[in-house]
Amino acid sequence: MRRTRTPPIIFPVPHSSPRRPADRAAFARARAWERLDDEQLLSLRFCDLGLSIAGTALEEAIERLYAELAQRHIRLRPHCWLAEEWFSPDGVPGIAIPFYLAHPRLARLERRFIGEVEGGNRTWLMRILRHEAGHAIDSAYRLRRRRRWREVFGPASLPYPHSYRPRPGSRRYVQHLGEWYAQAHPTEDFAETFAVWLQPRSGWRTDYAGWPALRKLEFIDGLIAEIGASAPAVVDRRHVEDLAENPRTLRAHYAHRHASLRLPRRSAADELLLRMFTPAPARPTAPKAAHAIRALANPLRRQLVHSGAYSDYLVRQILRLVIARCETRDLRVRGSVRELRPKLRWLIARLAESYEERQLPRVAL
C-alpha cells in the first residue's frame, strides 16, 4: 500500500534502535502499560510505548521475506520500522509496519476499534510484506521512470485516489490482497503483481494463463532477471513517521482512523464470510475454512455453472477470492462441514449476483 504523504512527515532516525532495558525491573516499568485498561492505554503516546520489531513474530516474518528475495536473486533488502500504519514511502525503499503487530495487547486494542487486525496472522502478514516489498523495489530501482514499466502498468503520475470501484470481471489484474486491489492505481498494480510473482511455489503461469495479467507477470520475471543482482539506485534508510519519535496519543490515532474510514474497507465477500465462518481464536481446533472450500470447490463450481445462471469464469474468480480471504483471515468452519455445502452455494451465488449487477461499493484506500 503506497499511502503517499504530501508532503511526508519525516522523523529523524535515532542513532540507536530502541533496546529493552538491561534489568528486569526497568523492563517491567517500561511495559507497565500492558496492564492498563483500554481507556488508560489510549492516553499514552506512541513514543512512550518502547516498542521494537526485535524479538517479535515480525522479526521472523521479515527474515522470511528476505529469504524469498534472496531465492529470487534480488539484492535489495527493504529496511523495516514501526509506524502507525502499513505503507512504503515514495522514494524510500523501506516498509513501515503498524505498531499493533508488535504486541498482542495492542492487537486486541486494534481489533476493538477497527474490527480487524490487518496482517494479524502469518499468511496475511506475508502477503502484505510481499506487496510492500514491491513498492520498495519500485523506489530502489526507480522502475516507474522506465518507458516499458509505464506501458505495462500505466503512468505512476496518475492522481492517487481516495477510493476505487473494483471491476471483478477484468482479467487485466492479479488477485492478491483481495478487493481487486491492483485496480486502485498503477503503483498498486505493480506491487500486487510483484507479490504474486514473489510468493514461493507460486503457480502464476498456470493460474493466469490466457489472462492479460500474465503479460505483467512475465514483464516482472524478465525485469527482475535484469536488475535483481545490481545495486539499488536509491539507498535511503530513513524511517518515515517512525513510531519511536511520534508524540501522538493512541486516542488521537483512533479518532483520526474513524474519521478517515467513511467508506467500507471490507469486501462484500468478507461481510458474508464472517457470517458463515468464525475467526481462529474463537475455534482454533475447528477445520480451516479454506481447506473445506477447496474440497468442495470443483463439484460446487460444476453445479453452479450447470444451472446456467453464472459463467464458469465468474464462479472460478469468486471461489479464488473466497479461499484467499479465508486464508488471510484464518477463518474456521462454524458447525459441521457436512452443513457447509448448501451455505457455500448460497454465498457464491449471492456474490455472483452482486458482481454481475455491478453492486460493489467503493473501497476506501
Secondary structure, DSSP 8 states (H G I E B T S, - for coil): -----SS--B----SS-----SSHHHHHHHTGGGGS-HHHHHTSBGGGS---STTSHHHHHHHHHHHHHHHTT-----EEEEESS-B--TT--EEEEEGGGG-HHHHHHHHHHHSS-TT-SHHHHHHHHHHHHHHHHHHHHTGGGSHHHHHHH--TTS---SEE---TT--SS--SSSTTGGGS-HHHHHHHHHHHHHSTT--HHHHTTTSTHHHHHHHHHHHHHHHTTS--S------BT-GGG---BHHHHHHHHHHH--S--S-HHHHHHHHHEEETTTSTTS-BHHHHHHHHHHHHHHHHHHTTSS-HHHHHHHHHHHHHHHHHHTEEE-S-STTHHHHHHHHHHHHHHHHHTT----EE-
